[in-house]
Amino acid sequence: MAHTPRRLDSYSALAEHSIRLITGLQTPEGAYPASPTFSAYVGYSWLRDGAFIADAASIAGAPDSATAFFQWCANTIARRRDTIMRIVAEAAAGRPVAASDMLPARFTFAGEDGVDEWWDFQLDGYGTWIWALAAHLERHGLPADRFVDAVGITVDYLVASWQRPCYDWWEEHSQHVHISTLACVEAGLRAASVAGLISGERRAAADDAARAIAEFITERGVADGHLVKWVGSTAVDGSLAAALAPLGVIDARSAVGRRTIEVLESHLAVTGGVHRYLGDTFFGGGQWPLLSCFLGLAHLAAGDRDRAEELFAWSAATATDTGDMPEQVGEHLIAPGMRQEWIDKWGPVATPLLWSHAMFLRLGVELGAIDPAALTVAAYAATAPGQGGAR
Ligand code: BGC
């Protein structure tokens, strides 16, 4: 491990540990490993996890680390230009390519497709990386030039593909169109346009698609006044909090925003721990600290600071004695009988999960519980070639 185990007794210590984990584990190529030790994730970086990790690094005192990740995304996507052009052309000709020929959700650190079978066709990360990048450039007043090309072809890919069913945030249910996936795509398209990362016809197409997605969400992504897991469902999913904050696709104070929070609370939150969805069986279907933080961000955006603080405190308390935050905790399982099956298959729950640490940082900074100026980052590849990225 790249970090020194120690006891953590305050938010600032956990925050410091979190940013050091994130920057210390970043690879020389700029990728963020999802988890350094978990068997099924070792060696891979996801656009979804990575975008939110970079977003946290950007606000938590490690902007160079975030830039290095976005550069990795840009390089990884740019080398798939021909594939993207073919996907876009075939879609325009009314012959959409097979789901298995769409772009993957995760890549090796060198930016290659994985060699293991995976539930790869997921659109959300292609929107989220643009959203996080645009916010990062704006926040730190950085030049956009070197990202323009990769953002442009990502936008083409999303404009041509957003209506397709694909795997969701949890890499499941590929037959459905997922509302949180659409929120990520809409956020990415809007951010590309507003930040001036695209222009001309491409920008007009992105604006049209973003508007169409917003209408689609309103018409087909809402039931009983709240956002739903997928089109046709009446259930919620913990990932929907992200549509309110930090993505801001749905106003957290609107009727739909408030009702979505209310239903997420009543269906998925038990004390401060948030389940992914009812019916989850992955590792028994425990509570995910990163989802507590997303729900906390949504509450904060809706004006309920007290509840946001409770959720934040709950997420912090999931850290182990050495300060590592897990993907999920098993205190309140939806399907207890399924836990051992996953442990037998893949080993214990992914710990640390960098995305969990990232969301703890993100909510902590927004709450003012973490002071970014007080954090020191680990040496990482962007500034110290060959010295960061202990893998
Ligand atoms: C989760 C994904 C996540 C991946 C890597 C999967 O088990 O369902 O949301 O991107 O792990 O952390």
Residues whose N, C-alpha, C, O or C-beta is under 5 A from the ligand:
A	BS01	BGC	A34 W46 D49 W169 W170 E171
